[in-house]
């Protein structure tokens, strides 16, 4: 899984029939080094919005998240992150 931020929408009036009815979003990986962060399109399965941090899966896992192995997708948003704890410091 990848942690990404939703940065936009994709509108496509003409597309392969397997993509009909899918909400497509532009997501960008969250990385310490912004220069190496990748941007890609992911099918949204959870109703994410622009500016939200999300969990993204790729490959066959993305197709399974949408319930069909024959869909023409390779990335899917499968969760919206409410909070994220990266490093926990011990309190004294």
PyMOL Python script that loads the backbone (N, CA, C, O; Angstrom):
from pymol import cmd

cmd.read_pdbstr("""\
ATOM      1  N   UNK A   1       0.833  -1.180   0.000  1.00  0.00           N
ATOM      2  CA  UNK A   1       0.000   0.000   0.000  1.00  0.00           C
ATOM      3  C   UNK A   1       0.875   1.239   0.000  1.00  0.00           C
ATOM      4  O   UNK A   1       1.993   1.237   0.514  1.00  0.00           O
ATOM      5  N   UNK A   2       0.343   2.286  -0.584  1.00  0.00           N
ATOM      6  CA  UNK A   2       1.024   3.573  -0.626  1.00  0.00           C
ATOM      7  C   UNK A   2       0.188   4.615   0.096  1.00  0.00           C
ATOM      8  O   UNK A   2      -1.040   4.543   0.098  1.00  0.00           O
ATOM      9  N   UNK A   3       0.855   5.583   0.708  1.00  0.00           N
ATOM     10  CA  UNK A   3       0.170   6.738   1.278  1.00  0.00           C
ATOM     11  C   UNK A   3       0.285   7.849   0.255  1.00  0.00           C
ATOM     12  O   UNK A   3       1.386   8.203  -0.168  1.00  0.00           O
ATOM     13  N   UNK A   4      -0.853   8.398  -0.144  1.00  0.00           N
ATOM     14  CA  UNK A   4      -0.885   9.429  -1.175  1.00  0.00           C
ATOM     15  C   UNK A   4      -1.805  10.567  -0.756  1.00  0.00           C
ATOM     16  O   UNK A   4      -2.572  10.449   0.200  1.00  0.00           O
ATOM     17  N   UNK A   5      -1.713  11.664  -1.488  1.00  0.00           N
ATOM     18  CA  UNK A   5      -2.647  12.767  -1.326  1.00  0.00           C
ATOM     19  C   UNK A   5      -3.409  12.930  -2.631  1.00  0.00           C
ATOM     20  O   UNK A   5      -2.818  12.891  -3.710  1.00  0.00           O
ATOM     21  N   UNK A   6      -4.719  13.111  -2.531  1.00  0.00           N
ATOM     22  CA  UNK A   6      -5.533  13.353  -3.719  1.00  0.00           C
ATOM     23  C   UNK A   6      -5.302  14.796  -4.140  1.00  0.00           C
ATOM     24  O   UNK A   6      -5.509  15.717  -3.351  1.00  0.00           O
ATOM     25  N   UNK A   7      -4.873  14.995  -5.388  1.00  0.00           N
ATOM     26  CA  UNK A   7      -4.578  16.354  -5.856  1.00  0.00           C
ATOM     27  C   UNK A   7      -5.473  16.793  -7.011  1.00  0.00           C
ATOM     28  O   UNK A   7      -5.359  17.928  -7.475  1.00  0.00           O
ATOM     29  N   UNK A   8      -6.359  15.923  -7.482  1.00  0.00           N
ATOM     30  CA  UNK A   8      -7.242  16.333  -8.572  1.00  0.00           C
ATOM     31  C   UNK A   8      -8.163  15.234  -9.050  1.00  0.00           C
ATOM     32  O   UNK A   8      -8.131  14.105  -8.561  1.00  0.00           O
ATOM     33  N   UNK A   9      -8.991  15.598 -10.028  1.00  0.00           N
ATOM     34  CA  UNK A   9      -9.964  14.694 -10.650  1.00  0.00           C
ATOM     35  C   UNK A   9      -9.572  14.441 -12.100  1.00  0.00           C
ATOM     36  O   UNK A   9      -8.835  15.223 -12.700  1.00  0.00           O
ATOM     37  N   UNK A  10     -10.069  13.348 -12.651  1.00  0.00           N
ATOM     38  CA  UNK A  10      -9.920  13.073 -14.077  1.00  0.00           C
ATOM     39  C   UNK A  10     -11.332  12.954 -14.662  1.00  0.00           C
ATOM     40  O   UNK A  10     -12.152  12.179 -14.169  1.00  0.00           O
ATOM     41  N   UNK A  11     -11.603  13.721 -15.706  1.00  0.00           N
ATOM     42  CA  UNK A  11     -12.863  13.594 -16.435  1.00  0.00           C
ATOM     43  C   UNK A  11     -12.526  13.036 -17.805  1.00  0.00           C
ATOM     44  O   UNK A  11     -11.692  13.588 -18.522  1.00  0.00           O
ATOM     45  N   UNK A  12     -13.176  11.945 -18.162  1.00  0.00           N
ATOM     46  CA  UNK A  12     -12.952  11.327 -19.467  1.00  0.00           C
ATOM     47  C   UNK A  12     -14.305  10.914 -20.028  1.00  0.00           C
ATOM     48  O   UNK A  12     -14.930   9.976 -19.534  1.00  0.00           O
ATOM     49  N   UNK A  13     -14.754  11.618 -21.062  1.00  0.00           N
ATOM     50  CA  UNK A  13     -16.064  11.286 -21.629  1.00  0.00           C
ATOM     51  C   UNK A  13     -16.016  10.025 -22.474  1.00  0.00           C
ATOM     52  O   UNK A  13     -17.011   9.308 -22.584  1.00  0.00           O
ATOM     53  N   UNK A  14     -14.871   9.754 -23.068  1.00  0.00           N
ATOM     54  CA  UNK A  14     -14.702   8.520 -23.837  1.00  0.00           C
ATOM     55  C   UNK A  14     -13.654   7.675 -23.139  1.00  0.00           C
ATOM     56  O   UNK A  14     -12.537   8.123 -22.880  1.00  0.00           O
ATOM     57  N   UNK A  15     -14.035   6.454 -22.842  1.00  0.00           N
ATOM     58  CA  UNK A  15     -13.116   5.549 -22.160  1.00  0.00           C
ATOM     59  C   UNK A  15     -13.532   4.104 -22.408  1.00  0.00           C
ATOM     60  O   UNK A  15     -14.630   3.840 -22.898  1.00  0.00           O
ATOM     61  N   UNK A  16     -12.667   3.195 -22.072  1.00  0.00           N
ATOM     62  CA  UNK A  16     -12.931   1.771 -22.217  1.00  0.00           C
ATOM     63  C   UNK A  16     -14.156   1.430 -21.368  1.00  0.00           C
ATOM     64  O   UNK A  16     -14.288   1.959 -20.264  1.00  0.00           O
ATOM     65  N   UNK A  17     -15.050   0.570 -21.842  1.00  0.00           N
ATOM     66  CA  UNK A  17     -16.286   0.269 -21.107  1.00  0.00           C
ATOM     67  C   UNK A  17     -16.074  -0.172 -19.656  1.00  0.00           C
ATOM     68  O   UNK A  17     -16.931   0.098 -18.814  1.00  0.00           O
ATOM     69  N   UNK A  18     -14.980  -0.829 -19.343  1.00  0.00           N
ATOM     70  CA  UNK A  18     -14.727  -1.272 -17.975  1.00  0.00           C
ATOM     71  C   UNK A  18     -14.507  -0.118 -16.999  1.00  0.00           C
ATOM     72  O   UNK A  18     -14.578  -0.310 -15.785  1.00  0.00           O
ATOM     73  N   UNK A  19     -14.243   1.074 -17.521  1.00  0.00           N
ATOM     74  CA  UNK A  19     -14.026   2.242 -16.674  1.00  0.00           C
ATOM     75  C   UNK A  19     -15.297   3.063 -16.439  1.00  0.00           C
ATOM     76  O   UNK A  19     -15.295   4.000 -15.641  1.00  0.00           O
ATOM     77  N   UNK A  20     -16.362   2.715 -17.124  1.00  0.00           N
ATOM     78  CA  UNK A  20     -17.624   3.458 -16.984  1.00  0.00           C
ATOM     79  C   UNK A  20     -18.122   3.380 -15.551  1.00  0.00           C
ATOM     80  O   UNK A  20     -18.170   2.302 -14.960  1.00  0.00           O
ATOM     81  N   UNK A  21     -18.488   4.517 -15.003  1.00  0.00           N
ATOM     82  CA  UNK A  21     -19.019   4.578 -13.647  1.00  0.00           C
ATOM     83  C   UNK A  21     -17.964   4.686 -12.561  1.00  0.00           C
ATOM     84  O   UNK A  21     -18.307   4.838 -11.389  1.00  0.00           O
ATOM     85  N   UNK A  22     -16.681   4.611 -12.923  1.00  0.00           N
ATOM     86  CA  UNK A  22     -15.623   4.729 -11.923  1.00  0.00           C
ATOM     87  C   UNK A  22     -15.210   6.190 -11.760  1.00  0.00           C
ATOM     88  O   UNK A  22     -15.082   6.916 -12.746  1.00  0.00           O
ATOM     89  N   UNK A  23     -15.005   6.614 -10.523  1.00  0.00           N
ATOM     90  CA  UNK A  23     -14.497   7.943 -10.221  1.00  0.00           C
ATOM     91  C   UNK A  23     -12.976   7.856 -10.258  1.00  0.00           C
ATOM     92  O   UNK A  23     -12.376   7.089  -9.505  1.00  0.00           O
ATOM     93  N   UNK A  24     -12.356   8.639 -11.129  1.00  0.00           N
ATOM     94  CA  UNK A  24     -10.901   8.607 -11.281  1.00  0.00           C
ATOM     95  C   UNK A  24     -10.298   9.857 -10.665  1.00  0.00           C
ATOM     96  O   UNK A  24     -10.742  10.972 -10.939  1.00  0.00           O
ATOM     97  N   UNK A  25      -9.283   9.664  -9.832  1.00  0.00           N
ATOM     98  CA  UNK A  25      -8.642  10.758  -9.107  1.00  0.00           C
ATOM     99  C   UNK A  25      -7.148  10.778  -9.406  1.00  0.00           C
ATOM    100  O   UNK A  25      -6.546   9.742  -9.691  1.00  0.00           O
ATOM    101  N   UNK A  26      -6.560  11.965  -9.339  1.00  0.00           N
ATOM    102  CA  UNK A  26      -5.110  12.102  -9.469  1.00  0.00           C
ATOM    103  C   UNK A  26      -4.538  12.105  -8.063  1.00  0.00           C
ATOM    104  O   UNK A  26      -4.940  12.909  -7.223  1.00  0.00           O
ATOM    105  N   UNK A  27      -3.602  11.209  -7.812  1.00  0.00           N
ATOM    106  CA  UNK A  27      -2.983  11.103  -6.493  1.00  0.00           C
ATOM    107  C   UNK A  27      -1.471  11.260  -6.614  1.00  0.00           C
ATOM    108  O   UNK A  27      -0.870  10.927  -7.636  1.00  0.00           O
ATOM    109  N   UNK A  28      -0.875  11.776  -5.541  1.00  0.00           N
ATOM    110  CA  UNK A  28       0.579  11.947  -5.497  1.00  0.00           C
ATOM    111  C   UNK A  28       1.104  11.266  -4.247  1.00  0.00           C
ATOM    112  O   UNK A  28       0.581  11.464  -3.150  1.00  0.00           O
ATOM    113  N   UNK A  29       2.142  10.464  -4.423  1.00  0.00           N
ATOM    114  CA  UNK A  29       2.756   9.786  -3.282  1.00  0.00           C
ATOM    115  C   UNK A  29       3.229  10.800  -2.245  1.00  0.00           C
ATOM    116  O   UNK A  29       3.705  11.883  -2.586  1.00  0.00           O
ATOM    117  N   UNK A  30       3.090  10.432  -0.986  1.00  0.00           N
ATOM    118  CA  UNK A  30       3.608  11.246   0.107  1.00  0.00           C
ATOM    119  C   UNK A  30       4.977  10.691   0.445  1.00  0.00           C
ATOM    120  O   UNK A  30       5.096   9.558   0.912  1.00  0.00           O
ATOM    121  N   UNK A  31       6.003  11.481   0.213  1.00  0.00           N
ATOM    122  CA  UNK A  31       7.386  11.056   0.463  1.00  0.00           C
ATOM    123  C   UNK A  31       8.162  12.191   1.086  1.00  0.00           C
ATOM    124  O   UNK A  31       7.826  13.363   0.923  1.00  0.00           O
ATOM    125  N   UNK A  32       9.204  11.824   1.801  1.00  0.00           N
ATOM    126  CA  UNK A  32      10.079  12.841   2.386  1.00  0.00           C
ATOM    127  C   UNK A  32      10.766  13.637   1.276  1.00  0.00           C
ATOM    128  O   UNK A  32      10.959  14.846   1.400  1.00  0.00           O
ATOM    129  N   UNK A  33      11.129  12.958   0.200  1.00  0.00           N
ATOM    130  CA  UNK A  33      11.783  13.616  -0.932  1.00  0.00           C
ATOM    131  C   UNK A  33      10.730  13.885  -2.003  1.00  0.00           C
ATOM    132  O   UNK A  33      10.399  12.997  -2.788  1.00  0.00           O
ATOM    133  N   UNK A  34      10.207  15.104  -2.035  1.00  0.00           N
ATOM    134  CA  UNK A  34       9.138  15.459  -2.973  1.00  0.00           C
ATOM    135  C   UNK A  34       9.536  15.272  -4.433  1.00  0.00           C
ATOM    136  O   UNK A  34       8.670  15.013  -5.268  1.00  0.00           O
ATOM    137  N   UNK A  35      10.812  15.394  -4.763  1.00  0.00           N
ATOM    138  CA  UNK A  35      11.245  15.266  -6.153  1.00  0.00           C
ATOM    139  C   UNK A  35      11.039  13.857  -6.694  1.00  0.00           C
ATOM    140  O   UNK A  35      10.845  13.674  -7.895  1.00  0.00           O
ATOM    141  N   UNK A  36      11.081  12.861  -5.812  1.00  0.00           N
ATOM    142  CA  UNK A  36      10.925  11.481  -6.273  1.00  0.00           C
ATOM    143  C   UNK A  36       9.485  10.982  -6.140  1.00  0.00           C
ATOM    144  O   UNK A  36       9.198   9.843  -6.508  1.00  0.00           O
ATOM    145  N   UNK A  37       8.582  11.804  -5.625  1.00  0.00           N
ATOM    146  CA  UNK A  37       7.186  11.394  -5.457  1.00  0.00           C
ATOM    147  C   UNK A  37       6.520  11.261  -6.822  1.00  0.00           C
ATOM    148  O   UNK A  37       6.648  12.141  -7.673  1.00  0.00           O
ATOM    149  N   UNK A  38       5.813  10.162  -7.023  1.00  0.00           N
ATOM    150  CA  UNK A  38       5.143   9.910  -8.296  1.00  0.00           C
ATOM    151  C   UNK A  38       3.688  10.378  -8.239  1.00  0.00           C
ATOM    152  O   UNK A  38       3.050  10.345  -7.187  1.00  0.00           O
ATOM    153  N   UNK A  39       3.186  10.809  -9.380  1.00  0.00           N
ATOM    154  CA  UNK A  39       1.794  11.208  -9.522  1.00  0.00           C
ATOM    155  C   UNK A  39       1.147  10.243 -10.507  1.00  0.00           C
ATOM    156  O   UNK A  39       1.723   9.939 -11.552  1.00  0.00           O
ATOM    157  N   UNK A  40      -0.051   9.761 -10.175  1.00  0.00           N
ATOM    158  CA  UNK A  40      -0.731   8.817 -11.054  1.00  0.00           C
ATOM    159  C   UNK A  40      -2.231   8.876 -10.856  1.00  0.00           C
ATOM    160  O   UNK A  40      -2.720   9.561  -9.958  1.00  0.00           O
ATOM    161  N   UNK A  41      -2.960   8.160 -11.693  1.00  0.00           N
ATOM    162  CA  UNK A  41      -4.424   8.107 -11.635  1.00  0.00           C
ATOM    163  C   UNK A  41      -4.836   6.845 -10.893  1.00  0.00           C
ATOM    164  O   UNK A  41      -4.286   5.768 -11.122  1.00  0.00           O
ATOM    165  N   UNK A  42      -5.817   6.993  -9.995  1.00  0.00           N
ATOM    166  CA  UNK A  42      -6.322   5.848  -9.235  1.00  0.00           C
ATOM    167  C   UNK A  42      -7.850   5.873  -9.249  1.00  0.00           C
ATOM    168  O   UNK A  42      -8.465   6.936  -9.166  1.00  0.00           O
ATOM    169  N   UNK A  43      -8.445   4.705  -9.353  1.00  0.00           N
ATOM    170  CA  UNK A  43      -9.901   4.582  -9.238  1.00  0.00           C
ATOM    171  C   UNK A  43     -10.272   4.705  -7.762  1.00  0.00           C
ATOM    172  O   UNK A  43      -9.659   4.071  -6.903  1.00  0.00           O
ATOM    173  N   UNK A  44     -11.278   5.526  -7.480  1.00  0.00           N
ATOM    174  CA  UNK A  44     -11.679   5.786  -6.096  1.00  0.00           C
ATOM    175  C   UNK A  44     -12.797   4.835  -5.685  1.00  0.00           C
ATOM    176  O   UNK A  44     -13.866   4.824  -6.296  1.00  0.00           O
ATOM    177  N   UNK A  45     -12.547   4.038  -4.651  1.00  0.00           N
ATOM    178  CA  UNK A  45     -13.562   3.097  -4.169  1.00  0.00           C
ATOM    179  C   UNK A  45     -14.234   3.557  -2.883  1.00  0.00           C
ATOM    180  O   UNK A  45     -15.152   2.899  -2.393  1.00  0.00           O
ATOM    181  N   UNK A  46     -13.781   4.691  -2.328  1.00  0.00           N
ATOM    182  CA  UNK A  46     -14.260   5.096  -0.995  1.00  0.00           C
ATOM    183  C   UNK A  46     -14.809   6.513  -0.915  1.00  0.00           C
ATOM    184  O   UNK A  46     -15.201   6.945   0.169  1.00  0.00           O
ATOM    185  N   UNK A  47     -14.852   7.249  -2.017  1.00  0.00           N
ATOM    186  CA  UNK A  47     -15.392   8.602  -1.995  1.00  0.00           C
ATOM    187  C   UNK A  47     -14.433   9.654  -1.477  1.00  0.00           C
ATOM    188  O   UNK A  47     -14.843  10.570  -0.764  1.00  0.00           O
ATOM    189  N   UNK A  48     -13.168   9.538  -1.823  1.00  0.00           N
ATOM    190  CA  UNK A  48     -12.156  10.498  -1.378  1.00  0.00           C
ATOM    191  C   UNK A  48     -12.317  11.831  -2.096  1.00  0.00           C
ATOM    192  O   UNK A  48     -12.880  11.904  -3.188  1.00  0.00           O
ATOM    193  N   UNK A  49     -11.809  12.886  -1.456  1.00  0.00           N
ATOM    194  CA  UNK A  49     -11.867  14.219  -2.043  1.00  0.00           C
ATOM    195  C   UNK A  49     -10.485  14.818  -2.176  1.00  0.00           C
ATOM    196  O   UNK A  49      -9.521  14.331  -1.586  1.00  0.00           O
ATOM    197  N   UNK A  50     -10.398  15.874  -2.955  1.00  0.00           N
ATOM    198  CA  UNK A  50      -9.133  16.564  -3.163  1.00  0.00           C
ATOM    199  C   UNK A  50      -8.617  17.074  -1.817  1.00  0.00           C
ATOM    200  O   UNK A  50      -9.372  17.633  -1.022  1.00  0.00           O
ATOM    201  N   UNK A  51      -7.328  16.875  -1.576  1.00  0.00           N
ATOM    202  CA  UNK A  51      -6.681  17.318  -0.352  1.00  0.00           C
ATOM    203  C   UNK A  51      -6.606  16.247   0.729  1.00  0.00           C
ATOM    204  O   UNK A  51      -5.902  16.428   1.722  1.00  0.00           O
ATOM    205  N   UNK A  52      -7.316  15.137   0.556  1.00  0.00           N
ATOM    206  CA  UNK A  52      -7.293  14.080   1.574  1.00  0.00           C
ATOM    207  C   UNK A  52      -6.105  13.150   1.370  1.00  0.00           C
ATOM    208  O   UNK A  52      -5.668  12.903   0.246  1.00  0.00           O
ATOM    209  N   UNK A  53      -5.592  12.639   2.497  1.00  0.00           N
ATOM    210  CA  UNK A  53      -4.580  11.587   2.438  1.00  0.00           C
ATOM    211  C   UNK A  53      -5.318  10.257   2.333  1.00  0.00           C
ATOM    212  O   UNK A  53      -6.311  10.027   3.023  1.00  0.00           O
ATOM    213  N   UNK A  54      -4.818   9.384   1.458  1.00  0.00           N
ATOM    214  CA  UNK A  54      -5.502   8.127   1.173  1.00  0.00           C
ATOM    215  C   UNK A  54      -4.524   6.961   1.115  1.00  0.00           C
ATOM    216  O   UNK A  54      -3.317   7.145   0.963  1.00  0.00           O
ATOM    217  N   UNK A  55      -5.075   5.762   1.239  1.00  0.00           N
ATOM    218  CA  UNK A  55      -4.318   4.526   1.037  1.00  0.00           C
ATOM    219  C   UNK A  55      -4.597   4.046  -0.382  1.00  0.00           C
ATOM    220  O   UNK A  55      -5.750   3.971  -0.806  1.00  0.00           O
ATOM    221  N   UNK A  56      -3.540   3.723  -1.108  1.00  0.00           N
ATOM    222  CA  UNK A  56      -3.657   3.310  -2.503  1.00  0.00           C
ATOM    223  C   UNK A  56      -2.996   1.945  -2.672  1.00  0.00           C
ATOM    224  O   UNK A  56      -1.906   1.704  -2.153  1.00  0.00           O
ATOM    225  N   UNK A  57      -3.661   1.061  -3.398  1.00  0.00           N
ATOM    226  CA  UNK A  57      -3.077  -0.234  -3.764  1.00  0.00           C
ATOM    227  C   UNK A  57      -2.884  -0.256  -5.268  1.00  0.00           C
ATOM    228  O   UNK A  57      -3.545   0.482  -5.999  1.00  0.00           O
ATOM    229  N   UNK A  58      -1.961  -1.118  -5.735  1.00  0.00           N
ATOM    230  CA  UNK A  58      -1.720  -1.181  -7.174  1.00  0.00           C
ATOM    231  C   UNK A  58      -1.709  -2.620  -7.669  1.00  0.00           C
ATOM    232  O   UNK A  58      -1.763  -3.569  -6.887  1.00  0.00           O
ATOM    233  N   UNK A  59      -1.638  -2.752  -8.976  1.00  0.00           N
ATOM    234  CA  UNK A  59      -1.595  -4.062  -9.612  1.00  0.00           C
ATOM    235  C   UNK A  59      -2.890  -4.832  -9.460  1.00  0.00           C
ATOM    236  O   UNK A  59      -3.973  -4.247  -9.447  1.00  0.00           O
ATOM    237  N   UNK A  60      -2.775  -6.159  -9.345  1.00  0.00           N
ATOM    238  CA  UNK A  60      -3.966  -6.999  -9.259  1.00  0.00           C
ATOM    239  C   UNK A  60      -4.782  -6.712  -8.003  1.00  0.00           C
ATOM    240  O   UNK A  60      -5.992  -6.937  -7.993  1.00  0.00           O
ATOM    241  N   UNK A  61      -4.145  -6.223  -6.950  1.00  0.00           N
ATOM    242  CA  UNK A  61      -4.873  -5.866  -5.729  1.00  0.00           C
ATOM    243  C   UNK A  61      -5.853  -4.736  -6.001  1.00  0.00           C
ATOM    244  O   UNK A  61      -6.940  -4.713  -5.422  1.00  0.00           O
ATOM    245  N   UNK A  62      -5.493  -3.803  -6.865  1.00  0.00           N
ATOM    246  CA  UNK A  62      -6.394  -2.700  -7.226  1.00  0.00           C
ATOM    247  C   UNK A  62      -7.626  -3.231  -7.959  1.00  0.00           C
ATOM    248  O   UNK A  62      -8.744  -2.788  -7.698  1.00  0.00           O
ATOM    249  N   UNK A  63      -7.425  -4.166  -8.865  1.00  0.00           N
ATOM    250  CA  UNK A  63      -8.563  -4.739  -9.590  1.00  0.00           C
ATOM    251  C   UNK A  63      -9.471  -5.525  -8.648  1.00  0.00           C
ATOM    252  O   UNK A  63     -10.694  -5.468  -8.772  1.00  0.00           O
ATOM    253  N   UNK A  64      -8.887  -6.243  -7.724  1.00  0.00           N
ATOM    254  CA  UNK A  64      -9.686  -7.009  -6.761  1.00  0.00           C
ATOM    255  C   UNK A  64     -10.466  -6.085  -5.824  1.00  0.00           C
ATOM    256  O   UNK A  64     -11.565  -6.428  -5.387  1.00  0.00           O
ATOM    257  N   UNK A  65      -9.904  -4.918  -5.516  1.00  0.00           N
ATOM    258  CA  UNK A  65     -10.603  -3.954  -4.661  1.00  0.00           C
ATOM    259  C   UNK A  65     -11.909  -3.502  -5.312  1.00  0.00           C
ATOM    260  O   UNK A  65     -12.861  -3.130  -4.626  1.00  0.00           O
ATOM    261  N   UNK A  66     -11.940  -3.537  -6.637  1.00  0.00           N
ATOM    262  CA  UNK A  66     -13.148  -3.165  -7.370  1.00  0.00           C
ATOM    263  C   UNK A  66     -13.988  -4.388  -7.742  1.00  0.00           C
ATOM    264  O   UNK A  66     -15.031  -4.249  -8.381  1.00  0.00           O
ATOM    265  N   UNK A  67     -13.548  -5.565  -7.356  1.00  0.00           N
ATOM    266  CA  UNK A  67     -14.346  -6.772  -7.524  1.00  0.00           C
ATOM    267  C   UNK A  67     -14.268  -7.459  -8.870  1.00  0.00           C
ATOM    268  O   UNK A  67     -15.110  -8.302  -9.178  1.00  0.00           O
ATOM    269  N   UNK A  68     -13.272  -7.118  -9.684  1.00  0.00           N
ATOM    270  CA  UNK A  68     -13.160  -7.780 -10.989  1.00  0.00           C
ATOM    271  C   UNK A  68     -11.703  -7.796 -11.437  1.00  0.00           C
ATOM    272  O   UNK A  68     -11.035  -6.762 -11.439  1.00  0.00           O
ATOM    273  N   UNK A  69     -11.221  -8.961 -11.810  1.00  0.00           N
ATOM    274  CA  UNK A  69      -9.835  -9.091 -12.250  1.00  0.00           C
ATOM    275  C   UNK A  69      -9.606  -8.608 -13.679  1.00  0.00           C
ATOM    276  O   UNK A  69      -8.461  -8.500 -14.116  1.00  0.00           O
ATOM    277  N   UNK A  70     -10.678  -8.315 -14.410  1.00  0.00           N
ATOM    278  CA  UNK A  70     -10.515  -7.939 -15.817  1.00  0.00           C
ATOM    279  C   UNK A  70     -10.674  -6.439 -16.075  1.00  0.00           C
ATOM    280  O   UNK A  70     -10.761  -6.027 -17.231  1.00  0.00           O
ATOM    281  N   UNK A  71     -10.714  -5.622 -15.032  1.00  0.00           N
ATOM    282  CA  UNK A  71     -10.824  -4.168 -15.209  1.00  0.00           C
ATOM    283  C   UNK A  71      -9.494  -3.579 -15.677  1.00  0.00           C
ATOM    284  O   UNK A  71      -8.435  -4.064 -15.278  1.00  0.00           O
ATOM    285  N   UNK A  72      -9.532  -2.545 -16.514  1.00  0.00           N
ATOM    286  CA  UNK A  72      -8.303  -1.938 -17.017  1.00  0.00           C
ATOM    287  C   UNK A  72      -7.749  -0.869 -16.066  1.00  0.00           C
ATOM    288  O   UNK A  72      -7.541   0.276 -16.469  1.00  0.00           O
ATOM    289  N   UNK A  73      -7.514  -1.243 -14.814  1.00  0.00           N
ATOM    290  CA  UNK A  73      -6.934  -0.302 -13.852  1.00  0.00           C
ATOM    291  C   UNK A  73      -5.726  -0.947 -13.190  1.00  0.00           C
ATOM    292  O   UNK A  73      -5.607  -2.172 -13.143  1.00  0.00           O
ATOM    293  N   UNK A  74      -4.833  -0.108 -12.680  1.00  0.00           N
ATOM    294  CA  UNK A  74      -3.700  -0.640 -11.931  1.00  0.00           C
ATOM    295  C   UNK A  74      -3.486   0.065 -10.606  1.00  0.00           C
ATOM    296  O   UNK A  74      -2.537  -0.259  -9.893  1.00  0.00           O
ATOM    297  N   UNK A  75      -4.354   1.040 -10.245  1.00  0.00           N
ATOM    298  CA  UNK A  75      -4.282   1.707  -8.943  1.00  0.00           C
ATOM    299  C   UNK A  75      -5.694   1.998  -8.442  1.00  0.00           C
ATOM    300  O   UNK A  75      -6.571   2.386  -9.214  1.00  0.00           O
ATOM    301  N   UNK A  76      -5.901   1.807  -7.138  1.00  0.00           N
ATOM    302  CA  UNK A  76      -7.204   2.091  -6.544  1.00  0.00           C
ATOM    303  C   UNK A  76      -7.028   2.699  -5.157  1.00  0.00           C
ATOM    304  O   UNK A  76      -6.159   2.289  -4.388  1.00  0.00           O
ATOM    305  N   UNK A  77      -7.866   3.681  -4.856  1.00  0.00           N
ATOM    306  CA  UNK A  77      -7.914   4.267  -3.518  1.00  0.00           C
ATOM    307  C   UNK A  77      -8.810   3.368  -2.685  1.00  0.00           C
ATOM    308  O   UNK A  77      -9.975   3.164  -3.026  1.00  0.00           O
ATOM    309  N   UNK A  78      -8.273   2.824  -1.587  1.00  0.00           N
ATOM    310  CA  UNK A  78      -9.034   1.875  -0.773  1.00  0.00           C
ATOM    311  C   UNK A  78      -9.295   2.366   0.653  1.00  0.00           C
ATOM    312  O   UNK A  78      -9.965   1.680   1.426  1.00  0.00           O
ATOM    313  N   UNK A  79      -8.781   3.530   1.006  1.00  0.00           N
ATOM    314  CA  UNK A  79      -9.016   4.054   2.350  1.00  0.00           C
ATOM    315  C   UNK A  79      -8.700   5.534   2.425  1.00  0.00           C
ATOM    316  O   UNK A  79      -7.837   6.043   1.710  1.00  0.00           O
ATOM    317  N   UNK A  80      -9.427   6.222   3.317  1.00  0.00           N
ATOM    318  CA  UNK A  80      -9.156   7.626   3.610  1.00  0.00           C
ATOM    319  C   UNK A  80      -8.513   7.665   4.990  1.00  0.00           C
ATOM    320  O   UNK A  80      -9.061   7.120   5.948  1.00  0.00           O
ATOM    321  N   UNK A  81      -7.364   8.303   5.095  1.00  0.00           N
ATOM    322  CA  UNK A  81      -6.618   8.338   6.348  1.00  0.00           C
ATOM    323  C   UNK A  81      -7.182   9.439   7.246  1.00  0.00           C
ATOM    324  O   UNK A  81      -7.230  10.606   6.858  1.00  0.00           O
ATOM    325  N   UNK A  82      -7.605   9.053   8.449  1.00  0.00           N
ATOM    326  CA  UNK A  82      -8.083  10.028   9.428  1.00  0.00           C
ATOM    327  C   UNK A  82      -6.916  10.638  10.191  1.00  0.00           C
ATOM    328  O   UNK A  82      -6.815  11.860  10.309  1.00  0.00           O
ATOM    329  N   UNK A  83      -6.043   9.794  10.705  1.00  0.00           N
ATOM    330  CA  UNK A  83      -4.845  10.259  11.386  1.00  0.00           C
ATOM    331  C   UNK A  83      -3.692   9.356  10.988  1.00  0.00           C
ATOM    332  O   UNK A  83      -3.884   8.221  10.553  1.00  0.00           O
ATOM    333  N   UNK A  84      -2.501   9.887  11.147  1.00  0.00           N
ATOM    334  CA  UNK A  84      -1.303   9.145  10.769  1.00  0.00           C
ATOM    335  C   UNK A  84      -0.249   9.413  11.822  1.00  0.00           C
ATOM    336  O   UNK A  84       0.120  10.563  12.059  1.00  0.00           O
ATOM    337  N   UNK A  85       0.241   8.352  12.459  1.00  0.00           N
ATOM    338  CA  UNK A  85       1.292   8.473  13.457  1.00  0.00           C
ATOM    339  C   UNK A  85       2.550   7.848  12.893  1.00  0.00           C
ATOM    340  O   UNK A  85       2.620   6.635  12.697  1.00  0.00           O
ATOM    341  N   UNK A  86       3.544   8.682  12.633  1.00  0.00           N
ATOM    342  CA  UNK A  86       4.758   8.202  11.986  1.00  0.00           C
ATOM    343  C   UNK A  86       5.790   7.756  13.003  1.00  0.00           C
ATOM    344  O   UNK A  86       6.386   6.688  12.864  1.00  0.00           O
ATOM    345  N   UNK A  87       5.999   8.559  14.010  1.00  0.00           N
ATOM    346  CA  UNK A  87       6.997   8.207  15.018  1.00  0.00           C
ATOM    347  C   UNK A  87       6.469   8.629  16.373  1.00  0.00           C
ATOM    348  O   UNK A  87       6.110   9.787  16.583  1.00  0.00           O
ATOM    349  N   UNK A  88       6.426   7.696  17.272  1.00  0.00           N
ATOM    350  CA  UNK A  88       5.885   7.964  18.588  1.00  0.00           C
ATOM    351  C   UNK A  88       7.024   8.143  19.586  1.00  0.00           C
ATOM    352  O   UNK A  88       7.897   7.284  19.716  1.00  0.00           O
ATOM    353  N   UNK A  89       6.999   9.261  20.279  1.00  0.00           N
ATOM    354  CA  UNK A  89       8.027   9.528  21.275  1.00  0.00           C
ATOM    355  C   UNK A  89       7.531   9.114  22.653  1.00  0.00           C
ATOM    356  O   UNK A  89       6.371   9.334  23.003  1.00  0.00           O
ATOM    357  N   UNK A  90       8.411   8.522  23.416  1.00  0.00           N
ATOM    358  CA  UNK A  90       8.062   8.117  24.773  1.00  0.00           C
ATOM    359  C   UNK A  90       7.947   9.354  25.657  1.00  0.00           C
ATOM    360  O   UNK A  90       8.820  10.221  25.644  1.00  0.00           O
ATOM    361  N   UNK A  91       6.876   9.425  26.415  1.00  0.00           N
ATOM    362  CA  UNK A  91       6.692  10.548  27.334  1.00  0.00           C
ATOM    363  C   UNK A  91       7.212  10.142  28.693  1.00  0.00           C
ATOM    364  O   UNK A  91       7.010   9.011  29.133  1.00  0.00           O
ATOM    365  N   UNK A  92       7.894  11.082  29.369  1.00  0.00           N
ATOM    366  CA  UNK A  92       8.465  10.785  30.690  1.00  0.00           C
ATOM    367  C   UNK A  92       7.762  11.565  31.748  1.00  0.00           C
ATOM    368  O   UNK A  92       8.099  11.450  32.926  1.00  0.00           O
TER     369      UNK A  92
END
""", "prot")
cmd.dss("prot")
cmd.show_as("cartoon", "prot")
cmd.util.cbc("prot")
cmd.orient("prot")
